[in-house]
Amino acid sequence: MMHRDGLDAIPVGGFAPTARFLDCVHCGLCHSACPTYVELGTEADSPRGRIHLMRALQEGRLEVEAEAVRHLDLCVGCRGCETACPSGVAYGELIEAARPWIEERHRRPFGERSRRRLTLVILTAPRTLRALLVPLRGLEALGVLAFVRRLARHLPPRMRSWIHLLPAPLAPRATLPLETAAEGEERAAVQLLVGCVMPELFGGTVRSTVAVLVANGCRVVVPPGQGCCGALALHAGDRTRALAQARQTLDAIVAATPSGAPPSIVVNAAGCGAMMKDYGALFADDPERAAHARAIAARVRDATEILAELPLRPLPSGGPARRVAYHDPCHLAHVQGVRSAPRALLAAIPGLVVVPMEDEDLCCGSAGHYNVMHPALARRLVARKVAAIRAGGAELVATANAGCALQLEAGLRAAGLAIPVRHVLDLLAEAYARR
């Protein structure tokens, strides 16, 4: 993208070059790809409208006040607008740069501020999340959680949303060996990002990831000392926390990377993959880490990418015949451009027939911790997805991101539909287990 002379530098006290805002030609083709505009129908809740808001804030033509901040907060960060945009507007760069700038200048109400901080502390600190899950697992074992879930429809909407978001049942925590040998002939060696939330809330999917990679001839190495990739904090505008978390994970992977041909870094969560593929830009001003960050960003691959390219070893026949709809995780489809690989893997599973679903790549409302911070709109977004699933006649829903699976499952449960939602890797692991 060519920019106008003299407008490529970030103005003093600003967060983005003026030229970035001018890339938008106001055509409005992004509107139908924006989940919040589709749902709310207000210009300020569209990408075009938010670009106007961000520019006005940076130029001082608009105060950093609650109403403007609310419209920017309601952006799910899906970047579907980038897929739709004919002018190549880097909307994701703008919103990610604006959020820390806003947090430095805007004082949120105490309750909102506390909820944002607490959510980040819980979700991005594995030990904290692990400790909180101990009593919940105890309540599940006693049948209390099942009882609460049955009563959820009588509770206030926000509390009902939180209860529906709890996985049912809570999967055991995933603990992995530092290295797992490949089955049969070794076809590749990979490093696995385990992350923060995945091993605690989605242990089954983590184990499925390793099982499927190993079954396809991959030696899987888990770099010790890794933690959160930093994505959740960055999306919340806490750049300081995001950099600290990303630094820890970057350093852990660098320390575990052998000399010679470095292995691919496999990720099974779309937001983490998108974040790590952007490490080169994130650490561009860190002379100690910039080169390592660029090298690591180039090595990051979604697990479905790796498996589709190997390609898959034969899967055993005999699987149940089911119609499956695939939901595109935003940060996999729009940011990483991975669309065909998950569908190809699903089509390879005997018994599964992939059926189309309307708005397959429209955000489900999960969006990191969006469904916790903005539960009312998140419920509306997932209700739209549930209607599309129902209309398509799917007996099973698949996705390639655990957060999306959780949100879709919650939406289906709230609608009284007993349609299971599974990660693509879980479905593959079940198929290989039939051998």
N, C-alpha and C positions, 0 to 999 in steps of 0.2 A: 504494500500500500504506500503510495507516494503522499507525503505530507507537505503542507504549505510552509514556505520558507519562514524561519523565525518563530514557528509555533511548535517545534518539536521538543523544546525543553520544558520541564515542569516549572510553572511559575513559582516564585517565592511564596511559601506558605500554602502551596497547593499540593495535589496528589497525582495529577496526570497532565501530560502535555495537552495543550488546547487542541492540537491537531487531531488527537484521538476522538474528541467530541465531534469535530467537523467531518469525520469519516461518515457519520450518519447522514443520509440524504433524505430522511424523513418519509420514506416510501410506505412504511407501515406493513411491509410483508412479514415482519417479525410478529405481528399481533396474534395470528392464528397459532403460532408456535409457542406462545407464552402462556403457561398454565394460569397465572394469576389474572392476566387480561381476559383470557377465555372465560374464567369463572366470574370475575368482578365487572368487566366491561368498562373500566375507567382508564383514561389515558395515562394518569399518573402511575398506574400499576401495569404499564406496558414497558418494554425495553426502551422505546423511543421516548416515552414520557420520563422514564428514570434518567436517561441520558440528559434530557433538559434539566432535570432537578439537580443532577450532580454538577453540571456545568455552572448552573446558577449559584450553587453552594460554593464552589471553588472561587468564582468571580466575586463573591460577596453580594450578589444581587438578591440573595435569599438567606435569611437567618437559619442557622442550624437549630431548628426547633422541632417539636415533637411530631407535627403533621408530616413534614418533609421526610423526617427520619423513618416514620412508620411506613411510608410508601417504599422506601429502599429496603427496610427490614423485611417487608413482605415478599421480596424477590427470593425465589427458592434457589437461585444460583444454578439452574439446570443447564443454561447456555444453549437451550433449544433455539434461541434467537440467532445464535451464530450460525447454526446449520441453515436457517432460513434466509439469512442476510446476503443479498447479492453484492454488497459493498465491502464485505469482509470486516465489519466493525468488530473490534476486540472488546466486546461488552464485558466478558469475564474479567479482563484486566482492569477495566474501569471500576466495576463494583467491588472487586477484591481490594483495590487501592483506596476506594472511598471509605470502606468500612472502618479501618483503623483510624483514618483521619477524622471520621465522625466521632468515634469513641473518645478521642482526645478532647473534643470540643462540646460534646453533648452529655449533660448530666441526666441519666435516666432515673425514673422513680425507684425508690429503695427496693420495692418488691420485685420489679422487673430486673433490676441490676443484680439482686441476690440470686434470682432464679437462673439467670444467664451464667453467672460464675459457678454456681453449684452444679449446674448441668455439665459444664466443661470439666470441673474437678472430678465428678463421678465418672463420666464417660471416657475421659482420656487418661485416667490413672488406674491401671489394672488392679492394683492392690486395694484401692478404695472400692471399686466396683465389686471385686471379689468378696470383700468383707460385707457389703450390703446384700449380696446375693445369698450369703449363708443362711440368715433367718428366713428368706423367701423360699429357699429350697426346703427348709424345715417345715414351713407352712404348707408347701406343696405335698410333702410326704404325708402330712397329717390330713390332707384333703381340704384344708382351709381355702387354698387358692381356687380350687375347683368350685367350691361353694360361693366364693366371692364373684367369680366369673359368671355364675348363673344369676347372681343378683345384680350384675352390672347395669342392666337396662333400667333399673330403678334409681340409679345414682345420677348426680349432676353430670352434664356432658363432659366437662374437663376430666373429672375423676374416671368416668366411664372410658374415655380415650386412653388414659394411662393404663387402666387395667387390661384393655384389649391389646395394648402394645406389649404386654408381657408375653414372651414365648410360651406356648402351651404344648408340651411340658417344657420346663426349663432344662436345657441340655446340660450334661455334666461338663465341667471345665476341661478344656483340651490341654494336656501336657505332652509335649513332643520331645523325642530324642534329638540331640544336636545333628544327627545324620541318620538317614534311612536309605538303605541300599536299594538299587533298582531291581525289579524282577526281570529275570532273563538277561538278555544282552543290554548293556547300558547304552542308551541312545542320547542322553544328555545329562548334564549336571546342572542343578538350579539351586538358587537361594530363595527361601520362602520368607516373605514378610508375614509375620503372625499378627502384629499390630496390638491394639489395646482392647477394643470391644470384642473382636472376633473370638478369641479363645475363652472369654468369660461368658458371653451370651450365646455364641454360636459355635460351641465346641464341636458339634457334630459336623458342621460344614468344614471346619479346619481339618478334622480327621479325614473327611471325604476328599479334601484337596490333596492331602498326602497320599492317600490310598490310590486315587486315580492317577496321579503323577507317577507313582512307583509302578503301578500296573502297566504303565505305558513306557517303561524303561528309563525313568528319570531317577537319578540319585538326588535326594532332597536334603539340603543343608539348611539348618535354622540358625542364623547368626545370633550368638548370645548377646544380651545387653540391649537389644532393640526395644523400642516402645512405640508410642503413638507417632504417626507420620506427621502430625501437625495440622491436618486438614480441618478438623472441627474448629480448632481455635482460630485458624485463619479466616474461615467463613464467618465466624462470630466477631471478627474485627480485632481479635487479640493477637496481634502480630508478634509481640514479644514472647508470649507463651508458645505460639506456633513455631517460631524459630528455635526456641530451646528444645522443644520436642523433636523437631526435624533434625536438629544437630545430633541429638543422642542416637537416633536411628541411623542417620548417615554415617556417623563415626563407627557404629557397631558393624554396619555392613562393610565399610572400608576395611576394618580390622580383620574381618572374616573372609575377605576376598583373596583367593590365591593369586600368585603371580602367573603370568602367562595369559592365556585366553580366559577372561573373566566370564563366569556363568550368567545366565539370565536371572533377573530377580522377578519371581512370580508373586502376583498379588491376586487375592480373591475377593477384594472389596473395591468397587469402582471408584469411590471417592479417594481412597488411598492411592490407587494406581494413577489417577489424574494428578494428585498432589505430587507424587514422587517423580512423575514425568516432567514436572515443572521445577524440580529442584535446581536445575541449572540457572533459571532466572531468579529463584528465591535466594540463592547463595552467590549471585553474581558479584556482590560487593564484599564478599568474604575471601580475602586472598588465600587464606589457609585451606579453604574448602571448595573454592570455585571449580577447580579442575576435577576434583573427585565428584562433585555434585553433577557436573555435566556428564561425566562418564557413567554415573549411576543412573541418571535420568534416561540415558540412551539404552540401558540394559533392562528397564522395567517393562514387563509384559503381563497382561492379564492371563490368568490360568487358561481361559478358554482360547486365547490366541495361541498359546504354546501347544495345547492339545490338538487343536484343529490343524496346525502346521506339521505336527510330527509325522503322520497323522495318527488317529486312534488305532490301537490294536483291536482285533475283532472282538465284538461283544457277544456274549452268549444269547441264544434265542430263548423264547419262552416268557418274555415279559408280558404283563397284562396290556390289553389293547385300550388305549386312552387317547382322547383328543386333548392336546395341550396347547395353550396359548402362551406366547412369550412376551414378557414386558421388558422393554429396553431400559436399563438403568441410565439415568441422564448422563452421568460422568463417564459411562462406558461408551454410549452411542454418540453423544454430542461433543464430548471433550476428547476422547481417545479414538473415536471413529470405528469402534468395534461393534459391528452389527451382525455380520454373517456367521462368524465363528460360533457363537452360542447356538444359533439356529441349526447349523450343520451338525453340532454335537447332539442336539436333541433328535434330529432326524436320523441319526445313526443308532439310536437306542431302539431295539426291536419292540414293537407294540405301540410306540408313540407316533401319533400323527399330528404334526404341527399345523394348527389352524390360525388364520389371521384374526386380529383383534383391532378394533378401531382405536386410533390414537395410541399405538403401541409405544411410541417414544415420548408421550406427554408425561410430565412428572406425576408421580403417585402421591406426593406430599410428604415423603419421608425426609429427603434432603438433609442428611446428617442429623441435626437435632431440631429441625424445623417443626416436626410434629409435636415436639415438647414445648417449644417456644410459641408456636402459633397453631394450637390444636384445632381451633374452629375452622380456619381455612384449610388446614391439612385434611380435616374430615370431609370437607366439600370436594377437595381434589381426589381423594381416594374413592369417594362415592361415585364420581365420574368414571373412574377406572372399573369399579365394581359393575356399573351399568354396562360398560363395554364387554366385560368378561361374561356377564349374563347373556347379552345379546349374541355373542359369538358361539355360545353353546359349548364352551370348554369344560372338560371334566377335571382338569388339572391346570394350574398356572405355574410357569417356570420363570425364573429371572436369574441374573448373574450377580446379584448384590444382596447381601443378607438384610440390610436395612430396608430395601424395597420389599423383600419377602415378608418381613415383619409388618410393614405398613399395609400391604395388600391383604395379608392374613387377618389383620385387625379389622380392616374394612369389610371383608367378607363375613367375618364373625358378627360384626355389628349389624349386617344386613340379614343375618340368619341363614347364610349359605354355607353348606358344608363342602366347599371346594378347597382342596389342599393347595398350598403354595410351597414350591420347593426350589432350592438353588440348583442350577444345572449340574453342579459338581456332586450334589447329593444324589441326584437321579442317576448319574453315571456310576457313582460308587455302588449304589444298589444293584445296578445292572451287572457290574463286574462281580459282585458278591454271589451271583447266581452260578458262578462257574463251579 
